[in-house]
Amino acid sequence: MCGINGILHLQSQKKVDERLLTKMRDSLEHRGPDDKGLFIENNLGLGHRRLSILDVSEAGHQPFLSENSRYVMVYNGEIYNFKDFYPELKNNGFDIRTSSDTEVLLKLFELCGTKMLHRLNGMFAFVIWDKKERKLTAVRDRMGVKPLYYSFYKETFYFASEQKALFTAGVPLKMAQDGLEEYIFNRFVAGENTLYENVKKVLPGHILTIHESGKITHEKWWDLKTEIQNQLKIQNPVEWFRETFDDSIKLRMVSDVPVGVLLSGGLDSSSILASLNQQNFKDIQTFNIGFKEKEHNESHLAKMMSDKFGYDFHTMQLEDNNLFDKLINSTYFQDEPIMHLSEPHILALATLAKPSVKVLLSGEGADELMGGYVRYKALKYPSLLNSIGTIGHMDYFTTKPRYEKLARYSQIKNPDDLVIYNGCNIYPNDIAKTYGITNTPKNEYRKQILEDAKFLYPNNLRRQALYFDQHTYLCSLLDRNDRCTMGASIECREPFLDQRLIIGLGSLDDKWLFTGKKWKFILKSAMATRLPEEILKFKKVGLSVPWGDYLIKSPGFVEELESFSKSDLFQMPYFENINVKKLVQNLRKGDTKTIPYIMPMFMMHIWLKTYVNKF
């Protein structure tokens, strides 16, 4: 697990400035404190910061050169099945000189080019320079677990694992209007665009090729829609799921350093722990965040599971000044205003885990694959939503937060928009009413994903929402996990995101997902003999955080809320119609309905104040 960066001056005799390349690289030091390297050849420069996980010796040093010196690679990620390729490589005349997946990845590229990508089980973002053909090949894994950003600026191509390295290199930090709109309406920017002008992402499952001449090509090497269509019928889904899930866990335990588990106490992370126990993995450390507010706390369940399997349990609470400090830090690592609102807590957990482990397993992805969010239930009966829309003003819907949100959601009449805005906390009508902003985002990428979802699952809004979230909302969660764990120099692995599970679950009938009161039927069925009833039937809490209380009661936040009410943010053209003082006043009076409106603005205020000024 690492941080990568590079510079390619296009159509130019200009040489790469070593000091600038080094500055870029070292802005990513948190991603790789164990080693660092540079490769410079005239107009091309590559940088690497290493977090040693497999083959912790110097043999895994990067940038990594092929034996014939034609190729140079920088790589971030893990190929879990790398040893499977040893016989093939040896039969083709390659010597294996290290025990790292880096060497295997580059030699597979030498042997097969990008055709080998389909055979990899892992998470990865890598860039390879071909000295002979004078081109860079940039590749990102299927689901976008590992990040890769790039920018063309002043006849130069820059790339890096995090946006801050691009800004460090001199790419201007300027907000994009489209990105701003998406942040307000959809909570994050989906697809290849970002919040910033002239900064893009390599899309998950894509290859970006940049020739020295300036020619650029984009190629999609993995398409989930096609994979689901080609999936053979699974004969015994529960048995298939259990066996595949166990194998995914086993693969993700490939490591030369200690591995732990982010354990919330919920179904997903408990299933990971149960699988580890079933496969006789010993000396596992578990890490949990607790809350003094009972309705947000699952720590007792996490401790029960750890004790049950004989694993060491670690927990913590994050409050007051410590929470505020972690909010500032996580904003820096995220490079954008935080939007899930759990970023400080995951960063704190990763920091807690750092002295004990270098790798953490996470349950991310289970909800988007198997229907784990309550918000999907609203899509079961669209006609019922219409009815709620007409009676949503009644006390029953206005006094309970969850029903109040449902009443606002029910104002959306277009089925496509029901899917597009399903993951939001506030909706277009709310934004028009409270912010005075009426121009909805173009959302071209989201619309294309929705068309694929409709093709796969016609007239099935729930399944469309799952597929849609797998390409949008889940990507934002993976970005969060990557930045928050790598901010503490820890690698995060997601066993639910093995491609066999993603494709297989996408091909199953609805009943395997949506049966029962709380859905995720196939996971509960597969884990029925491994998990206690308390876990299987416990009401989902997730990592929900009582931000309303923090803002009006916690010392650091009370002071910052006052600063927020006078923020320069509200002098900007896009936000000038927002009556922030009224929102803050209502929150202080105890109106919790204002929280979804305040939080995105508050986090943007923090970002403007603490991040933007650095660049």
Buried (B, 14 or more C-beta within 10 A) or exposed (E): BBBBBBBBBBEBEBEBBEEBBBBBBBBBEBBBEBBBBBBBEEBBBBBBBBBBBBBBEEEBBBBBBBEEEBBBBBBBBBBBBBEEBEEBBEEEEBEBEBBBBBBBBBBBBBBBEBEBBEEBBBBBBBBBBBBEEBBBBBBBBBBBBBBBBBBBBEEBBBBBBBBBBBBBBBBEBEBBEBBBBBBBBBBBBBBBBBBBBBBBBBBBBBBBBBBBEEEBEEEEBBBBBEBBEEBEEBEEBBEBBBEBBBBBBBBBBBBBEEBBBBBBBBBBBBBBBBBBBBEEBEEBBBBBBBBEEEEBBBBBBBBBBBEBBEBEBBBBBBEBEBBBBBBBBBBBBBBBBBBBBBBBBBBBBBBBBBEEBBBBBBBBBBBBBBBBBBBBBBBEEBEEBEEBBEEBEEEEBEEEEEBBBBBBBBBBEEBBBBBBBBBBBBBBEBBEBBBEBEEBBEBEBBEEBBEBBBEBBEEBBBBBBBBBBBBBBBBBBBBBBBBBBBBBBBBBBBBBBBBBBBBBBBBBEBEBBBBEEBBBBBBBBBBEEBBBEEBBEBEBBBBBBBBBEBBBEBEBBEEBBEEBBEBEBBEBEBBEEBEBEEBBEBBBEEEBBBBBBBBBBBBBBBBBBBBEEEB
